[in-house]
Amino acid sequence: MSKAIIIAGFATVGKSILGKKYKNVIDLESTCYKHINMNEDISVEEQKGTKRDINPMWPQNYYDAIIKASNEYDIVLVQLKPEHFDYFDTHGIKYSIAYPNVNNWNEIEKRCIERGNNVKFIARLKEVLIPYYEESIKRNYEHFFTLNDSETLEDALLKTNIKLINKEDKSLEIRK
């Protein structure tokens, strides 16, 4: 396996922002791997929580993409779902977890609204916030980033001195 850092992040921790801002980071948004009837006229965030057909290749197509990305990027950001941990653990894939403070629901909900998530998706997140956390802390992770207040995954990574390469920095290239 590569030396990439795989981080499974709960919704709203800032995975998409990191993927857009840094060239050595990729956000593997799971939606396009999981669903086959994506509506290109509506943002991915607005489609979350809506009825869509499951891709018959799911979740193996997502795992394959994670492995491929881990050979091309330094940091691979993935969806946090307990079943993904089972795959990682079974296949010896090291990973870290990023989770918002479970007492910070108001910030999570605010971020969902700002990014255009629908009421059904937000309700589902609230429903799984504690159970996913309880499952996450039992896992075989390398690092557990707890995000407090308005803190994002970017803030947590910068505190730990993990190298993030701005897309505007033309002097540095992504590790191939």
C-alpha positions as CSV (number, residue, x, y, z in Angstrom):
1,M,0.0,0.0,0.0
2,S,1.1,3.6,-0.6
3,K,2.2,6.1,2.0
4,A,-0.9,8.2,1.4
5,I,-2.9,9.2,4.4
6,I,-6.5,8.0,4.1
7,I,-8.9,10.0,6.2
8,A,-12.5,8.9,6.7
9,G,-14.4,12.0,7.5
10,F,-17.9,12.5,8.8
11,A,-20.1,14.8,6.7
12,T,-19.3,18.6,7.1
13,V,-15.7,18.2,8.3
14,G,-14.4,20.0,5.2
15,K,-13.3,17.2,2.9
16,S,-14.5,18.9,-0.3
17,I,-12.9,22.2,0.6
18,L,-9.5,20.5,1.2
19,G,-9.8,18.6,-2.1
20,K,-10.5,21.8,-4.0
21,K,-7.7,23.8,-2.3
22,Y,-4.8,21.5,-2.2
23,K,-3.2,19.6,-5.1
24,N,-1.8,16.8,-3.0
25,V,-5.3,16.0,-1.6
26,I,-8.3,14.4,-3.2
27,D,-11.8,14.2,-1.8
28,L,-13.3,10.9,-3.1
29,E,-17.0,12.0,-2.8
30,S,-18.8,8.7,-2.7
31,T,-22.0,9.7,-4.4
32,C,-20.8,9.2,-8.0
33,Y,-19.5,5.7,-7.1
34,K,-22.6,4.7,-5.2
35,H,-25.4,6.0,-7.5
36,I,-26.0,5.5,-11.2
37,N,-28.7,8.1,-11.9
38,M,-27.0,11.4,-10.9
39,N,-28.7,14.6,-12.0
40,E,-26.0,16.8,-13.4
41,D,-28.3,19.9,-13.1
42,I,-28.3,19.6,-9.3
43,S,-25.3,19.8,-7.0
44,V,-24.1,16.6,-5.4
45,E,-24.9,18.1,-2.0
46,E,-28.5,18.8,-3.0
47,Q,-28.9,15.2,-4.2
48,K,-27.9,13.7,-0.9
49,G,-30.9,12.2,0.8
50,T,-32.8,11.8,-2.5
51,K,-33.9,8.5,-4.0
52,R,-31.4,7.2,-6.5
53,D,-30.4,3.8,-7.9
54,I,-27.5,2.0,-6.4
55,N,-24.6,1.2,-8.7
56,P,-24.2,-2.6,-8.8
57,M,-20.4,-2.1,-8.5
58,W,-20.8,-0.4,-5.2
59,P,-18.8,-0.4,-2.8
60,Q,-16.0,-2.2,-4.6
61,N,-15.7,0.5,-7.2
62,Y,-15.2,3.0,-4.4
63,Y,-12.5,0.9,-2.7
64,D,-10.8,0.5,-6.0
65,A,-10.8,4.3,-6.4
66,I,-9.4,4.8,-2.9
67,I,-6.5,2.4,-3.6
68,K,-5.8,4.1,-7.0
69,A,-6.0,7.6,-5.4
70,S,-3.6,6.6,-2.6
71,N,-1.0,6.0,-5.2
72,E,-1.5,9.4,-6.8
73,Y,-2.1,11.7,-3.8
74,D,-0.6,12.3,-0.3
75,I,-4.0,12.6,1.4
76,V,-7.2,10.7,0.3
77,L,-10.4,11.9,1.9
78,V,-13.2,9.3,2.0
79,Q,-16.8,8.9,3.3
80,L,-17.0,7.9,6.9
81,K,-19.2,4.8,7.1
82,P,-18.5,1.9,9.6
83,E,-18.7,-0.7,6.8
84,H,-15.7,1.0,5.1
85,F,-13.7,0.4,8.2
86,D,-14.4,-3.3,7.9
87,Y,-12.9,-3.2,4.4
88,F,-9.9,-1.2,5.5
89,D,-9.2,-3.5,8.5
90,T,-9.7,-6.7,6.5
91,H,-7.3,-5.5,3.8
92,G,-4.6,-4.0,6.1
93,I,-5.3,-0.4,4.9
94,K,-4.3,2.2,7.4
95,Y,-6.7,5.1,8.0
96,S,-7.5,8.0,10.2
97,I,-10.8,9.4,11.2
98,A,-12.1,13.0,11.3
99,Y,-15.2,13.6,13.4
100,P,-17.0,16.7,14.6
101,N,-17.5,17.1,18.3
102,V,-20.8,15.2,18.9
103,N,-21.9,18.0,21.2
104,N,-21.7,20.5,18.3
105,W,-24.8,19.6,16.3
106,N,-25.7,23.2,15.6
107,E,-22.5,23.8,13.7
108,I,-23.0,20.5,11.7
109,E,-26.5,21.5,10.8
110,K,-25.4,25.0,9.8
111,R,-22.8,23.6,7.5
112,C,-25.4,21.2,5.9
113,I,-27.7,24.1,5.2
114,E,-25.0,26.3,3.8
115,R,-23.9,23.6,1.4
116,G,-27.5,22.9,0.2
117,N,-28.3,19.6,1.9
118,N,-32.0,18.7,2.1
119,V,-34.0,18.2,5.3
120,K,-34.0,14.4,4.8
121,F,-30.2,14.2,4.6
122,I,-29.8,16.5,7.6
123,A,-32.2,14.4,9.7
124,R,-30.3,11.2,8.7
125,L,-27.0,12.8,9.8
126,K,-28.4,13.7,13.1
127,E,-29.7,10.1,13.5
128,V,-26.3,8.6,12.8
129,L,-24.1,11.2,14.6
130,I,-23.7,9.3,17.9
131,P,-23.9,5.7,16.6
132,Y,-21.2,6.4,13.9
133,Y,-19.1,8.1,16.5
134,E,-19.4,5.2,19.0
135,E,-18.5,2.8,16.2
136,S,-15.6,4.9,15.0
137,I,-13.9,5.2,18.4
138,K,-13.7,1.3,18.6
139,R,-11.8,1.0,15.3
140,N,-8.2,0.4,14.4
141,Y,-7.5,4.0,13.2
142,E,-4.1,5.7,13.3
143,H,-5.3,9.2,14.2
144,F,-8.7,10.5,15.4
145,F,-9.2,14.1,14.7
146,T,-12.0,15.6,16.8
147,L,-13.2,18.9,15.4
148,N,-14.5,21.4,17.9
149,D,-16.7,24.4,17.4
150,S,-16.0,25.8,13.9
151,E,-12.8,23.9,13.4
152,T,-12.4,22.0,10.1
153,L,-10.3,19.1,9.0
154,E,-7.9,21.6,7.4
155,D,-7.3,23.2,10.8
156,A,-6.6,19.8,12.4
157,L,-4.2,18.8,9.6
158,L,-2.3,22.1,9.8
159,K,-1.9,21.7,13.6
160,T,-0.3,18.3,13.1
161,N,2.1,19.6,10.4
162,I,0.8,17.4,7.7
163,K,2.0,18.9,4.4
164,L,-0.7,20.5,2.3
165,I,0.3,21.9,-1.1
166,N,-1.8,24.8,-2.4
167,K,-3.0,24.4,-5.9
168,E,-1.6,27.9,-6.7
169,D,1.9,26.7,-5.8
170,K,3.4,25.9,-9.2
171,S,6.9,25.1,-7.9
172,L,5.7,21.8,-6.2
173,E,4.1,18.9,-8.0
174,I,1.9,16.0,-6.8
175,R,3.8,12.9,-5.9
176,K,3.3,10.4,-8.7
